Amino acid sequence: MIVAGVFLSLSRATISAPTSVKASAKLAWLDRITTTKEVEFRLRHAEISLCDANLGDDLYLMGWAKDGLEEQQIVRDVTDADCGNDMIDALPRVMALRGTPLDKVILRDVDLRACRFAGARGLDKLTLDGRIEFPRAPYTGRLMIADEYFWRCRKSPGLGRPARGAGCSTS
């Protein structure tokens, strides 16, 4: 399935067959999704929420590069998603994983700079692959997760929120 538009909403959806979704969207809501088979989401430009998911098999969240697409199609996708052309090469941005069993989640080529992990289950079993963006500690430059970044901002006001381009890649 290929989708292009402003919103991709599969919140509360049940997927019971192996599925692959390619989407170019500004927002992707996958909250409370239920899967019984392997599901793959290849996303471009999206800010993604995957909270309280019920996963029976692996769920892949991956960046969707412009491989095999004409430049005009990419520009149309960006326009449809109400994004600026500066996002053509941007990684999809995972915003929240609260309540999701991360032992079944594989993240590949995504931006985690603003991702909130609080309440996620099995963080130690989360699989990260490819290019992953994390925020940096304000003074040391070490990688961290957004929850720590926001905690430190509360301790030291004025540090701000991780913005696109302000993090560091793992590759």
CORDA-V408898 format. One record per run of one state. SS is the DSSP state (hx for helix, st for strand, lp for the rest). FROM is the first residue (numbers start at 0). TO is the last residue. If there is no record, write none. Layout:
BEGIN
<<SS | FROM | TO> <SS | FROM | TO>>
END
This chain:
BEGIN
<<lp | 0 | 0> <st | 1 | 8> <lp | 9 | 12> <st | 13 | 14> <lp | 15 | 17> <st | 18 | 28> <lp | 29 | 32> <st | 33 | 34> <lp | 35 | 37> <st | 38 | 43> <lp | 44 | 45> <st | 46 | 48> <lp | 49 | 52> <st | 53 | 54> <lp | 55 | 57> <st | 58 | 62> <lp | 63 | 69> <hx | 70 | 79> <lp | 80 | 83> <hx | 84 | 86> <lp | 87 | 90> <st | 91 | 95> <lp | 96 | 99> <st | 100 | 100> <hx | 101 | 103> <st | 104 | 110> <lp | 111 | 114> <st | 115 | 115> <lp | 116 | 119> <st | 120 | 120> <lp | 121 | 121> <hx | 122 | 124> <lp | 125 | 125> <st | 126 | 135> <lp | 136 | 141> <st | 142 | 143> <lp | 144 | 144> <hx | 145 | 154> <lp | 155 | 166> <st | 167 | 168> <lp | 169 | 170>>
END
